[in-house]
Amino acid sequence: MKRLKVGVVGVGHLGRFHAEKFARIPEAELVGVADIEEERAREVGQRLGVPWFTEWQALLSRAEALSIVTPTVTHYEIARKALLAGKHLFVEKPLTESPETAAELVELAQRQGLFLQVGHIERFQPSIKHLLSRVKRPLFIEADRLSIFSERSLDIDVVLDLMIHDLDLVLFLARGARLKGLLAAGAPVLSDKIDIASVRLLFENGLSANLTASRISLTPQRRFRVFEHGAYFSADTLHRKLFEVQLLPHGELRTHEEEFPEADPLYEELASFVTAVLSGKRPPVPGEEALVSLELASRIRKEIETQLQTYLAQSAGETVR
């Protein structure tokens, strides 16, 4: 059986899980891990019985594919060098900080004939997978993604950290429909970046969506709701539940709630990457789709930042008066 040789770049909080999953995937061979913190690299490498390095480039001679799980600001530089070295890539979301650098990576991967998959893990959540398979023609979407404040991922704002998951799902359901307009709002609260944000999206096919993301909530919440003619679906990924309401032909309402067994979305996601590379088939979340989500996230961030600058300028003017 052909096995894909994979190296993991960055074994912090999330990266160590990547390494553990790849070590378990039958079609993958974990050939090494790398992290700039020597103690962290050594601990994960020794625990999994693979070589460890403090320089990620050491993996290039060993691996056919790399999983990049480093701070977002480093994604572009690492991914670009790895693609030029002929390596297939799995990159945690967001692909990069900006659509411009992400587009360059997507183009480079295509030019090199390499696979580039991005970590939009929500598509692998059981309740979301079922919802996506059931929805026919969505009219309205509501999403609430709330997290308790933590010191992790403060190198990016809440739009790139959390909201981008729901942007990916909305764009998947929009099925290529053009965006007609958006209205966004947000604010930095406990960090120097946007910590809470909301956006209303309007598409030319009639679909509209309201999304809220916060990393300063007192209680976590993960709800994704889709409304279409004659049906309503509500996925709760925290509790692995999907609630459905269907309008039957004679006007009766049918309700159904399904609770899904414990799953491992990260394992499924990484296994899908391995399968795609080995089979030559398109990955579930290719770089091109992640780029579209990042472009929309960038528009939302700019809208919020413009509003904040206007507010601060007005506040400064009032103070002077």
Backbone bond lengths (Angstrom), bond angles and torsions (degrees), N, CA, C in turn:
res aa  C-N    CA-C-N  psi(-1)  N-CA   C-N-CA  omega(-1)  CA-C   N-CA-C  phi
1 M - - - 1.460 - - 1.529 110.16 -
2 K 1.315 115.36 128.13 1.464 120.64 177.20 1.522 109.68 -69.40
3 R 1.329 115.94 131.27 1.466 120.86 177.66 1.524 108.80 -120.23
4 L 1.326 115.08 142.10 1.463 121.09 -179.75 1.523 109.58 -87.95
5 K 1.316 116.66 124.60 1.461 121.22 178.55 1.529 109.48 -81.37
6 V 1.338 115.59 117.12 1.464 121.53 -173.38 1.521 110.81 -121.87
7 G 1.329 116.06 138.84 1.455 122.29 171.96 1.518 109.33 -118.71
8 V 1.315 117.10 147.07 1.468 121.79 -179.63 1.521 109.28 -110.43
9 V 1.327 115.25 124.91 1.466 121.92 179.33 1.524 108.32 -102.82
10 G 1.325 116.35 110.40 1.460 121.55 -177.72 1.517 110.26 97.23
11 V 1.333 117.42 108.52 1.467 120.21 -178.84 1.525 110.28 -123.34
12 G 1.332 114.78 49.26 1.457 120.63 173.36 1.515 109.63 -78.88
13 H 1.332 117.07 -145.51 1.464 121.65 -175.22 1.525 112.21 -54.32
14 L 1.331 117.71 -49.60 1.465 121.17 -178.24 1.523 112.53 -88.00
15 G 1.327 116.65 -36.99 1.453 120.22 -176.19 1.518 113.92 -61.07
16 R 1.335 117.14 -34.46 1.464 118.65 179.16 1.528 111.10 -65.44
17 F 1.344 116.09 -31.32 1.465 119.07 175.68 1.527 110.66 -68.56
18 H 1.331 116.43 -38.20 1.463 120.00 175.58 1.528 109.71 -57.19
19 A 1.317 115.88 -48.04 1.466 120.06 -178.62 1.527 110.99 -60.92
20 E 1.327 116.37 -43.52 1.466 120.30 -179.76 1.526 111.55 -62.90
21 K 1.339 116.61 -41.69 1.474 119.94 -179.27 1.526 110.98 -66.71
22 F 1.330 117.06 -46.62 1.464 119.60 179.81 1.530 110.80 -60.22
23 A 1.333 116.79 -34.40 1.464 120.29 179.04 1.527 111.32 -66.06
24 R 1.339 116.96 -22.62 1.470 121.49 -178.38 1.518 113.27 -95.91
25 I 1.319 118.42 -20.23 1.466 121.03 -176.79 1.533 109.11 -71.89
26 P 1.327 118.33 119.90 1.472 120.77 -175.26 1.526 113.94 -57.80
27 E 1.337 116.55 -35.86 1.468 120.41 -176.41 1.522 112.80 -84.11
28 A 1.338 117.15 0.26 1.467 121.14 -179.36 1.523 110.38 -114.97
29 E 1.319 115.39 150.57 1.463 121.90 173.21 1.524 107.52 -125.02
30 L 1.326 116.23 111.67 1.462 120.40 177.85 1.525 107.98 -74.34
31 V 1.330 116.35 114.48 1.471 119.81 -173.75 1.526 112.69 -104.39
32 G 1.342 117.20 0.16 1.456 118.79 177.96 1.508 112.49 161.41
33 V 1.328 115.37 161.75 1.463 122.11 176.25 1.524 108.24 -132.12
34 A 1.328 115.19 155.47 1.466 119.90 179.04 1.514 110.13 -141.00
35 D 1.326 115.45 143.86 1.460 121.47 176.47 1.528 107.67 -158.00
36 I 1.326 116.14 144.42 1.463 119.11 -178.90 1.522 111.82 -68.25
37 E 1.347 117.15 -20.78 1.458 120.67 175.90 1.532 108.58 -91.29
38 E 1.315 116.21 110.87 1.464 121.75 -173.51 1.522 112.82 -57.01
39 E 1.326 116.78 -44.22 1.462 119.85 -177.18 1.527 111.39 -61.46
40 R 1.326 115.56 -39.80 1.462 120.50 -179.32 1.525 110.52 -67.90
41 A 1.327 116.31 -45.53 1.466 120.34 179.25 1.529 110.68 -61.12
42 R 1.336 116.05 -44.08 1.462 120.41 -178.92 1.530 110.82 -63.23
43 E 1.319 116.77 -46.05 1.475 120.56 -177.26 1.522 111.69 -59.38
44 V 1.337 116.72 -47.89 1.469 120.33 -178.59 1.524 110.52 -69.44
45 G 1.330 116.89 -43.80 1.455 119.99 -179.62 1.518 112.79 -61.45
46 Q 1.337 116.65 -46.18 1.460 119.97 -178.87 1.527 111.23 -67.93
47 R 1.321 116.63 -38.05 1.468 119.66 -179.84 1.525 111.61 -64.62
48 L 1.338 116.35 -36.01 1.462 120.03 -178.43 1.530 112.60 -95.19
49 G 1.329 116.26 -3.61 1.456 120.17 177.09 1.512 114.47 70.64
50 V 1.346 116.14 37.61 1.470 120.25 179.62 1.529 109.08 -129.74
51 P 1.323 117.45 158.95 1.469 120.18 177.12 1.528 111.05 -61.04
52 W 1.322 115.69 147.31 1.466 120.13 178.63 1.527 109.18 -129.78
53 F 1.327 115.04 151.79 1.466 120.68 -174.97 1.526 110.33 -143.98
54 T 1.318 115.65 155.94 1.469 120.17 172.71 1.526 110.96 -98.69
55 E 1.317 116.69 -11.02 1.469 122.13 175.46 1.527 107.90 -112.37
56 W 1.335 116.99 115.98 1.457 119.78 -174.81 1.528 112.73 -63.73
57 Q 1.336 116.93 -26.47 1.470 120.18 -179.06 1.528 112.11 -60.70
58 A 1.341 116.52 -20.84 1.464 119.90 178.87 1.529 111.69 -63.79
59 L 1.330 116.77 -19.88 1.463 120.54 179.98 1.527 112.51 -78.54
60 L 1.325 117.09 -18.23 1.464 120.70 -174.01 1.524 112.81 -61.96
61 S 1.318 116.88 -33.61 1.469 119.71 -178.94 1.528 112.09 -82.22
62 R 1.317 117.30 -9.36 1.460 121.14 -175.71 1.527 113.37 -108.13
63 A 1.337 116.24 -33.76 1.466 120.85 -169.65 1.526 112.94 -104.19
64 E 1.336 114.32 151.19 1.463 121.50 170.45 1.524 110.31 -93.75
65 A 1.329 115.47 -22.22 1.465 121.36 -178.51 1.514 109.19 -143.88
66 L 1.327 115.48 150.34 1.461 121.24 178.16 1.519 110.20 -124.68
67 S 1.314 114.99 146.05 1.459 121.98 171.30 1.523 106.71 -109.92
68 I 1.333 116.46 118.44 1.467 121.46 -175.27 1.522 109.24 -99.95
69 V 1.339 115.65 112.59 1.465 121.55 -176.10 1.527 108.32 -129.41
70 T 1.311 115.41 53.16 1.461 123.08 -177.99 1.526 108.88 -110.98
71 P 1.333 119.02 172.31 1.467 119.75 175.45 1.528 111.47 -54.08
72 T 1.322 116.16 143.60 1.467 121.89 -174.36 1.519 112.85 -52.67
73 V 1.323 117.32 -37.42 1.459 121.25 -176.77 1.531 111.84 -60.81
74 T 1.332 117.34 -21.56 1.468 120.88 -178.43 1.530 113.33 -95.94
75 H 1.320 117.91 -9.75 1.470 121.05 -173.41 1.522 113.00 -56.38
76 Y 1.326 116.03 -48.04 1.465 119.78 -173.61 1.524 111.52 -59.92
77 E 1.312 116.70 -50.59 1.467 120.64 -175.27 1.525 111.21 -63.18
78 I 1.335 116.30 -45.22 1.465 119.67 -179.52 1.525 110.63 -66.62
79 A 1.332 116.18 -47.41 1.466 120.40 -177.03 1.522 111.43 -63.00
80 R 1.316 116.84 -41.22 1.467 120.25 -179.18 1.532 110.76 -61.48
81 K 1.328 115.97 -47.47 1.467 119.47 -179.51 1.529 111.31 -65.06
82 A 1.329 116.50 -37.55 1.463 120.17 -179.77 1.529 111.13 -68.17
83 L 1.323 117.12 -40.67 1.466 120.43 178.08 1.526 110.83 -64.74
84 L 1.323 116.12 -41.26 1.468 119.69 178.03 1.530 111.17 -64.30
85 A 1.337 115.37 -25.79 1.471 120.19 177.81 1.529 111.69 -86.22
86 G 1.343 116.70 2.00 1.463 120.66 175.70 1.510 115.57 84.56
87 K 1.338 118.10 27.20 1.458 121.08 -177.49 1.532 111.90 -102.57
88 H 1.335 116.15 136.75 1.457 121.27 170.67 1.526 107.38 -70.50
89 L 1.340 116.68 149.39 1.461 119.14 -173.54 1.520 113.49 -131.50
90 F 1.327 114.52 137.14 1.458 122.72 161.58 1.521 104.93 -111.81
91 V 1.335 116.77 122.90 1.463 121.11 -178.13 1.519 108.68 -120.83
92 E 1.324 116.52 128.09 1.463 118.73 176.78 1.530 109.63 -63.08
93 K 1.341 114.91 151.38 1.466 119.19 179.06 1.529 109.46 -73.11
94 P 1.340 117.16 153.55 1.455 125.91 -12.24 1.531 109.87 -72.55
95 L 1.331 115.51 156.80 1.464 119.88 -177.32 1.524 110.89 -54.26
96 T 1.326 117.07 -50.47 1.472 123.00 173.07 1.521 107.80 -146.84
97 E 1.320 115.96 -175.17 1.464 120.27 178.81 1.519 112.92 -77.04
98 S 1.324 117.87 -26.17 1.463 120.43 -173.84 1.521 111.60 -134.39
99 P 1.335 117.23 150.79 1.467 120.60 177.11 1.526 112.38 -60.78
100 E 1.321 117.06 -32.31 1.465 120.43 -177.62 1.527 111.41 -63.66
101 T 1.333 116.56 -48.11 1.467 119.32 -179.88 1.528 110.80 -71.65
102 A 1.332 116.92 -34.03 1.464 120.02 177.51 1.521 110.49 -64.50
103 A 1.329 116.69 -42.60 1.468 120.94 179.33 1.525 110.72 -61.45
104 E 1.324 115.86 -36.86 1.468 119.85 178.78 1.524 110.65 -63.77
105 L 1.346 116.25 -40.98 1.463 119.75 179.45 1.525 111.38 -67.42
106 V 1.326 116.69 -41.54 1.468 120.69 179.30 1.524 110.06 -61.01
107 E 1.322 116.03 -44.89 1.465 120.79 179.57 1.529 111.12 -65.04
108 L 1.333 116.07 -40.49 1.463 120.38 -179.75 1.526 110.87 -64.99
109 A 1.332 116.86 -42.76 1.464 120.50 178.83 1.527 110.68 -61.38
110 Q 1.326 116.26 -42.36 1.467 120.14 178.77 1.525 110.85 -64.01
111 R 1.322 115.32 -42.78 1.467 120.27 -178.61 1.534 111.28 -65.03
112 Q 1.330 115.46 -35.00 1.466 120.65 -178.53 1.532 112.23 -84.89
113 G 1.334 116.36 -8.71 1.461 119.62 -177.39 1.514 112.59 70.00
114 L 1.353 116.37 36.89 1.460 121.91 -175.75 1.526 111.32 -115.43
115 F 1.325 115.58 155.01 1.457 120.98 177.87 1.527 110.04 -84.77
116 L 1.330 114.92 137.28 1.464 121.77 176.43 1.520 107.42 -134.12
117 Q 1.321 116.43 110.06 1.466 121.94 178.79 1.519 108.61 -116.97
118 V 1.335 116.24 145.32 1.468 121.35 -176.65 1.529 109.66 -118.21
119 G 1.328 116.05 145.32 1.455 122.31 -171.17 1.511 117.13 -79.70
120 H 1.319 116.94 66.35 1.469 120.74 171.75 1.529 107.51 -92.14
121 I 1.316 115.01 83.58 1.461 122.67 -167.98 1.519 113.85 -69.49
122 E 1.335 118.21 -20.94 1.462 119.79 -176.90 1.526 112.11 -59.98
123 R 1.309 117.67 -28.48 1.470 119.51 179.19 1.530 111.96 -64.61
124 F 1.336 116.35 -13.72 1.459 120.54 -178.45 1.528 112.30 -104.67
125 Q 1.337 117.64 1.32 1.457 121.10 174.54 1.526 108.73 -71.48
126 P 1.334 119.39 131.95 1.471 121.09 -176.25 1.526 114.14 -53.68
127 S 1.330 117.67 -45.78 1.468 119.41 -177.99 1.521 111.28 -66.27
128 I 1.329 117.26 -37.29 1.468 121.07 178.82 1.527 110.37 -70.53
129 K 1.315 117.34 -42.09 1.468 120.55 178.18 1.526 110.68 -58.03
130 H 1.321 116.03 -43.30 1.464 120.34 179.80 1.525 110.19 -66.76
131 L 1.332 116.24 -42.88 1.467 120.20 178.94 1.529 110.93 -59.82
132 L 1.315 116.68 -47.62 1.466 120.60 -178.03 1.526 111.82 -61.60
133 S 1.325 116.23 -31.77 1.465 119.49 179.90 1.523 112.19 -78.11
134 R 1.338 117.14 -19.84 1.467 121.56 -175.37 1.523 112.99 -94.17
135 V 1.313 117.15 -33.44 1.467 120.78 -175.55 1.523 110.07 -68.47
136 K 1.343 115.42 133.54 1.468 120.36 -179.42 1.527 111.49 -103.29
137 R 1.335 116.95 -58.47 1.471 119.92 -178.96 1.527 108.71 -139.81
138 P 1.315 116.98 87.18 1.471 120.53 -175.85 1.525 112.37 -65.41
139 L 1.332 114.64 141.44 1.461 121.04 177.43 1.522 111.76 -109.48
140 F 1.339 116.17 -35.13 1.466 120.65 -174.99 1.524 108.90 -147.98
141 I 1.328 115.47 137.55 1.466 121.44 -179.33 1.526 109.27 -129.18
142 E 1.319 115.67 137.10 1.471 121.94 172.78 1.525 108.55 -125.60
143 A 1.320 116.42 135.61 1.464 119.76 178.62 1.520 109.82 -138.89
144 D 1.327 115.56 134.43 1.463 122.39 175.40 1.520 107.74 -126.17
145 R 1.318 115.81 118.30 1.466 121.36 -179.40 1.530 107.04 -126.81
146 L 1.323 115.60 98.54 1.461 121.59 -173.72 1.523 109.96 -118.88
147 S 1.323 115.93 135.27 1.462 121.40 179.21 1.523 110.36 -131.73
148 I 1.324 114.84 154.86 1.461 121.00 174.20 1.529 108.31 -75.67
149 F 1.316 116.88 144.79 1.466 120.85 -177.45 1.527 110.80 -63.12
150 S 1.333 115.06 136.61 1.457 121.12 175.71 1.521 108.58 -144.04
151 E 1.319 116.19 165.66 1.464 120.89 -178.38 1.525 112.35 -80.28
152 R 1.337 117.02 -7.25 1.460 119.69 -178.92 1.528 111.48 -81.32
153 S 1.316 116.15 151.99 1.476 124.44 174.62 1.524 113.85 61.73
154 L 1.317 117.10 24.87 1.464 119.34 178.25 1.526 112.18 -80.30
155 D 1.345 116.65 0.51 1.464 119.23 175.17 1.527 111.11 -75.90
156 I 1.344 116.76 -14.03 1.465 121.33 176.68 1.522 109.26 -129.00
157 D 1.332 116.54 164.01 1.461 119.69 -179.81 1.526 110.75 -87.05
158 V 1.335 115.92 177.78 1.463 121.04 -174.29 1.527 112.42 -68.40
159 V 1.325 117.36 -23.69 1.468 119.82 178.37 1.525 110.08 -66.70
160 L 1.331 116.48 -45.43 1.463 120.77 178.98 1.527 112.25 -79.04
161 D 1.320 116.63 -27.20 1.455 121.35 -176.81 1.529 111.75 -79.87
162 L 1.338 117.19 -48.11 1.463 121.13 -173.39 1.527 114.32 -118.71
163 M 1.336 116.62 -51.37 1.466 119.13 -173.45 1.519 112.82 -60.17
164 I 1.315 117.30 -29.66 1.465 120.29 -176.41 1.529 112.09 -60.19
165 H 1.341 117.63 -26.65 1.463 120.49 175.09 1.530 110.40 -60.19
166 D 1.330 116.02 -47.36 1.460 120.06 -177.99 1.523 111.91 -74.74
167 L 1.321 117.25 -30.26 1.464 119.83 173.80 1.528 109.75 -61.18
168 D 1.322 116.62 -41.24 1.464 120.73 177.91 1.525 110.93 -60.48
169 L 1.334 116.95 -43.86 1.465 120.56 -179.19 1.523 111.51 -67.79
170 V 1.328 116.82 -41.91 1.468 120.46 179.04 1.522 110.24 -62.06
171 L 1.317 117.16 -45.50 1.465 120.57 -179.63 1.527 111.20 -65.59
172 F 1.315 117.06 -34.20 1.464 120.40 175.57 1.522 110.11 -62.45
173 L 1.332 116.91 -43.93 1.463 121.38 -179.67 1.520 112.34 -74.65
174 A 1.329 117.19 -25.50 1.472 120.65 178.54 1.521 111.59 -71.04
175 R 1.314 116.11 -18.97 1.474 122.44 174.23 1.528 112.90 53.35
176 G 1.308 115.29 45.82 1.458 119.88 174.46 1.510 115.54 86.18
177 A 1.336 118.53 1.26 1.468 120.83 178.43 1.521 110.32 -62.59
178 R 1.310 116.75 142.21 1.463 121.23 -179.62 1.526 110.72 -74.71
179 L 1.328 114.79 142.84 1.460 120.52 176.31 1.522 109.41 -78.12
180 K 1.334 116.12 127.03 1.459 121.51 -178.11 1.529 111.91 -91.41
181 G 1.321 116.36 -32.65 1.460 119.01 -179.46 1.511 111.73 -174.38
182 L 1.331 115.54 162.05 1.459 120.27 176.14 1.518 109.95 -147.02
183 L 1.319 114.95 151.68 1.463 122.45 175.21 1.517 106.98 -133.70
184 A 1.319 116.75 117.92 1.462 120.82 -174.51 1.522 111.22 -124.42
185 A 1.324 115.33 153.19 1.464 121.84 175.63 1.519 108.15 -148.22
186 G 1.325 116.32 153.75 1.451 119.82 179.45 1.515 111.21 179.99
187 A 1.336 115.72 176.95 1.466 119.40 -178.07 1.522 111.19 -161.94
188 P 1.343 116.46 148.96 1.466 120.46 167.75 1.526 107.69 -80.46
189 V 1.314 117.59 136.33 1.465 120.21 -177.15 1.528 111.00 -126.67
190 L 1.322 116.97 -57.05 1.463 120.96 -178.25 1.522 112.81 -109.49
191 S 1.329 116.62 0.63 1.463 121.06 176.02 1.523 107.89 -139.07
192 D 1.330 116.76 -177.60 1.462 119.36 179.53 1.527 111.91 -91.19
193 K 1.343 116.41 8.24 1.463 121.16 177.56 1.526 109.27 -121.43
194 I 1.329 116.37 169.03 1.463 121.11 -178.34 1.527 109.36 -60.27
195 D 1.339 116.92 120.74 1.465 122.19 -178.27 1.523 112.90 -103.98
196 I 1.323 116.45 -20.67 1.459 120.94 179.61 1.523 107.58 -141.37
197 A 1.332 116.09 137.40 1.465 119.48 -175.91 1.520 110.49 -152.47
198 S 1.319 114.88 150.78 1.462 120.67 172.69 1.518 107.99 -139.67
199 V 1.326 115.80 152.90 1.464 119.89 179.94 1.521 109.40 -148.95
200 R 1.314 115.47 144.97 1.457 122.05 171.71 1.523 107.32 -114.05
201 L 1.322 115.79 125.62 1.460 122.23 -177.77 1.525 110.04 -113.20
202 L 1.319 116.33 135.95 1.466 121.91 177.61 1.527 108.66 -123.48
203 F 1.332 116.24 126.55 1.456 121.75 -179.20 1.524 110.80 -108.94
204 E 1.317 115.96 154.72 1.460 120.98 -176.21 1.523 113.24 -67.13
205 N 1.333 118.23 -20.11 1.464 120.42 178.87 1.525 112.81 -85.71
206 G 1.349 117.28 5.10 1.458 121.09 178.55 1.511 114.83 99.68
207 L 1.312 118.00 -11.64 1.460 121.22 178.23 1.521 110.40 -71.63
208 S 1.332 116.07 137.65 1.466 120.77 172.65 1.525 108.40 -130.80
209 A 1.326 116.05 154.83 1.462 120.47 -177.08 1.519 110.20 -146.00
210 N 1.325 115.58 138.37 1.462 122.75 173.64 1.525 108.19 -116.14
211 L 1.325 116.62 120.26 1.458 121.20 -177.92 1.521 110.24 -121.52
212 T 1.329 115.79 138.24 1.463 121.69 174.88 1.525 108.79 -128.52
213 A 1.314 116.00 134.59 1.466 120.98 177.01 1.521 108.68 -135.50
214 S 1.322 115.54 135.87 1.464 120.55 179.14 1.520 109.32 -145.97
215 R 1.326 116.02 139.85 1.463 119.90 173.09 1.525 110.24 -115.89
216 I 1.329 115.56 23.65 1.471 120.86 178.94 1.524 110.41 -129.48
217 S 1.322 116.55 26.84 1.458 120.86 -178.90 1.528 110.54 -81.24
218 L 1.324 116.39 153.83 1.463 120.64 175.73 1.521 111.19 -78.83
219 T 1.334 115.99 -27.11 1.460 120.43 178.43 1.530 109.44 -132.60
220 P 1.323 117.94 137.68 1.471 120.25 179.34 1.522 111.42 -72.90
221 Q 1.314 115.57 150.85 1.465 121.09 178.44 1.524 108.66 -151.77
222 R 1.324 115.81 140.07 1.464 121.71 177.91 1.523 107.86 -140.08
223 R 1.319 116.49 90.68 1.463 120.21 179.99 1.526 110.07 -123.91
224 F 1.311 115.13 135.71 1.464 121.31 177.90 1.520 107.18 -134.39
225 R 1.345 116.16 115.01 1.465 121.12 -173.85 1.522 110.48 -119.57
226 V 1.321 115.13 136.89 1.464 121.18 -179.49 1.524 109.21 -128.49
227 F 1.321 115.09 130.35 1.462 121.86 178.82 1.531 108.98 -115.17
228 E 1.325 116.24 133.94 1.456 121.33 172.92 1.528 107.93 -140.29
229 H 1.313 117.30 171.65 1.463 119.73 -177.82 1.529 110.13 -60.54
230 G 1.326 115.84 117.25 1.456 121.23 177.08 1.506 115.81 84.19
231 A 1.329 118.17 6.96 1.463 119.08 -178.37 1.527 111.77 -158.43
232 Y 1.341 114.56 155.40 1.463 122.37 179.41 1.521 107.24 -145.85
233 F 1.328 116.64 133.44 1.468 122.61 -178.89 1.528 109.05 -127.45
234 S 1.321 116.96 134.31 1.463 121.53 178.62 1.525 109.27 -132.19
235 A 1.329 115.53 113.41 1.464 120.73 179.84 1.524 109.86 -101.17
236 D 1.313 115.83 132.36 1.466 123.22 175.50 1.523 106.25 -118.32
237 T 1.329 115.95 99.00 1.464 118.69 -174.08 1.527 112.81 -75.93
238 L 1.325 117.56 -22.12 1.463 119.50 177.57 1.523 111.01 -66.43
239 H 1.337 115.77 -38.51 1.464 120.51 -177.20 1.525 112.39 -106.36
240 R 1.346 116.24 8.70 1.463 122.75 175.72 1.529 112.43 56.35
241 K 1.332 116.44 44.45 1.461 120.77 -177.47 1.523 111.45 -123.27
242 L 1.337 114.68 151.22 1.460 121.33 172.71 1.520 108.03 -134.15
243 F 1.336 115.56 124.09 1.463 122.16 178.94 1.523 108.06 -108.10
244 E 1.342 116.45 131.22 1.460 121.15 -178.60 1.524 110.67 -126.18
245 V 1.311 116.01 141.62 1.463 122.92 171.14 1.521 107.25 -125.29
246 Q 1.337 116.69 126.38 1.458 121.76 -180.00 1.523 109.73 -123.79
247 L 1.329 116.66 135.65 1.460 122.14 173.91 1.524 107.95 -88.71
248 L 1.335 116.41 116.37 1.454 121.26 -178.04 1.532 110.78 -81.32
249 P 1.334 117.90 162.49 1.471 121.48 -175.84 1.522 114.99 -53.78
250 H 1.319 118.59 -32.95 1.465 121.19 -177.48 1.527 112.67 -93.53
251 G 1.316 117.08 14.65 1.455 120.75 175.32 1.514 114.93 90.28
252 E 1.328 117.82 1.48 1.459 120.79 178.44 1.529 110.03 -82.63
253 L 1.332 114.88 151.92 1.464 120.37 177.12 1.524 109.85 -100.98
254 R 1.302 115.45 130.65 1.460 121.17 175.87 1.516 108.24 -110.46
255 T 1.339 116.87 124.28 1.464 120.94 178.09 1.525 109.28 -114.14
256 H 1.301 115.03 145.37 1.461 119.77 -179.08 1.522 108.94 -150.51
257 E 1.328 116.21 131.66 1.464 121.19 175.50 1.517 108.64 -119.61
258 E 1.316 115.11 130.08 1.462 120.37 179.34 1.517 109.69 -121.60
259 E 1.322 115.32 131.01 1.466 120.88 175.04 1.522 107.71 -106.51
260 F 1.311 115.89 126.16 1.458 120.72 -175.04 1.525 110.59 -92.32
261 P 1.321 117.57 146.99 1.468 120.22 177.86 1.525 111.14 -66.29
262 E 1.309 115.38 161.77 1.466 121.28 177.29 1.524 109.24 -53.86
263 A 1.331 115.64 131.62 1.463 120.15 -178.40 1.526 109.24 -128.17
264 D 1.308 115.91 177.80 1.463 121.91 178.91 1.527 108.49 -131.09
265 P 1.349 116.78 78.95 1.468 120.43 -176.64 1.526 113.58 -57.98
266 L 1.336 117.41 -35.88 1.462 119.66 -179.22 1.529 110.67 -66.07
267 Y 1.320 116.45 -42.30 1.468 120.04 177.33 1.527 109.95 -59.80
268 E 1.334 116.45 -47.34 1.470 120.82 179.71 1.523 111.33 -60.02
269 E 1.325 115.43 -42.38 1.460 120.58 -178.59 1.527 111.06 -62.74
270 L 1.320 116.49 -48.40 1.463 120.24 -178.68 1.528 111.34 -69.72
271 A 1.326 116.47 -34.86 1.463 119.74 176.64 1.525 110.60 -65.41
272 S 1.334 116.85 -34.96 1.469 120.09 178.80 1.527 110.64 -66.11
273 F 1.326 116.40 -34.13 1.465 120.87 176.57 1.529 110.30 -65.30
274 V 1.317 115.96 -47.18 1.466 120.64 179.44 1.527 110.13 -59.93
275 T 1.332 116.22 -45.50 1.467 120.98 179.73 1.521 111.33 -61.06
276 A 1.336 116.25 -42.85 1.467 120.43 -179.40 1.525 111.09 -60.88
277 V 1.325 116.20 -45.90 1.469 119.78 -178.54 1.527 110.85 -64.85
278 L 1.331 116.50 -45.59 1.463 120.12 -176.74 1.527 112.66 -69.79
279 S 1.329 116.55 -32.57 1.466 120.52 -177.06 1.521 112.99 -91.97
280 G 1.341 115.76 -17.73 1.457 119.45 -177.02 1.508 113.32 79.12
281 K 1.346 117.27 12.23 1.462 121.05 -179.22 1.527 110.80 -93.69
282 R 1.324 115.83 156.67 1.458 122.51 -178.15 1.531 110.52 -59.24
283 P 1.335 118.55 131.60 1.468 120.80 178.44 1.525 111.34 -70.29
284 P 1.336 118.62 156.24 1.466 121.98 -177.64 1.531 114.01 -59.66
285 V 1.324 117.25 -37.90 1.476 120.40 178.78 1.528 107.94 -127.56
286 P 1.330 116.99 80.41 1.466 120.09 -178.51 1.519 111.84 -69.98
287 G 1.303 115.98 163.14 1.456 120.85 -179.16 1.512 113.34 -55.83
288 E 1.345 117.58 -33.75 1.463 120.86 -178.86 1.524 111.49 -61.19
289 E 1.347 116.85 -41.70 1.463 120.29 179.97 1.526 111.03 -71.34
290 A 1.317 116.53 -39.24 1.465 120.04 177.46 1.521 110.92 -63.56
291 L 1.324 116.79 -33.32 1.464 121.15 178.21 1.521 110.83 -64.02
292 V 1.326 117.85 -42.39 1.467 121.20 179.34 1.531 110.34 -62.27
293 S 1.334 116.99 -41.50 1.470 120.76 176.84 1.523 111.01 -62.75
294 L 1.326 116.04 -40.94 1.462 120.45 -179.78 1.524 111.23 -67.38
295 E 1.325 117.01 -37.38 1.470 120.48 177.36 1.523 110.72 -62.54
296 L 1.330 116.67 -41.94 1.463 120.17 178.28 1.525 110.46 -67.73
297 A 1.328 116.95 -41.87 1.466 120.63 177.51 1.522 110.78 -59.57
298 S 1.316 117.00 -39.12 1.464 121.64 179.38 1.526 111.02 -63.79
299 R 1.332 117.14 -41.16 1.470 120.56 177.67 1.526 111.01 -62.45
300 I 1.330 115.77 -41.44 1.464 120.68 179.73 1.522 110.41 -64.73
301 R 1.317 117.16 -44.92 1.463 121.44 -179.94 1.528 111.25 -61.40
302 K 1.326 116.62 -43.23 1.467 120.47 179.89 1.518 111.24 -64.17
303 E 1.334 116.25 -39.49 1.464 120.74 178.08 1.528 110.43 -61.29
304 I 1.327 116.35 -45.76 1.466 120.70 -179.58 1.522 110.79 -66.36
305 E 1.322 117.18 -44.59 1.465 120.78 -178.59 1.526 111.62 -63.96
306 T 1.328 117.03 -36.86 1.468 120.49 176.82 1.519 110.42 -63.59
307 Q 1.328 116.31 -43.95 1.465 120.25 178.47 1.523 111.21 -62.51
308 L 1.333 116.65 -41.81 1.463 120.20 -179.71 1.528 111.45 -64.96
309 Q 1.324 116.76 -40.68 1.468 120.59 178.43 1.526 111.08 -63.70
310 T 1.326 116.24 -40.75 1.469 120.68 177.84 1.522 110.36 -63.30
311 Y 1.331 115.77 -43.85 1.463 120.63 -179.90 1.530 111.07 -62.58
312 L 1.343 116.48 -44.86 1.463 120.13 -179.55 1.524 111.54 -65.38
313 A 1.332 116.59 -38.31 1.466 120.50 178.57 1.520 110.66 -65.03
314 Q 1.322 116.60 -42.22 1.461 120.52 179.03 1.523 110.69 -66.29
315 S 1.341 115.88 -40.52 1.468 119.95 179.32 1.521 110.93 -63.64
316 A 1.338 116.67 -40.13 1.465 120.83 178.60 1.518 110.48 -64.45
317 G 1.332 116.82 -39.52 1.463 121.09 178.79 1.511 112.05 -64.36
318 E 1.331 116.48 -40.34 1.459 120.53 179.20 1.522 110.95 -66.61
319 T 1.351 115.83 -35.63 1.467 120.07 179.00 1.527 110.76 -65.13
320 V 1.346 115.24 -41.16 1.466 120.07 179.78 1.520 110.71 -63.58
321 R 1.333 116.23 -43.39 1.468 119.57 179.68 1.514 111.36 -63.64
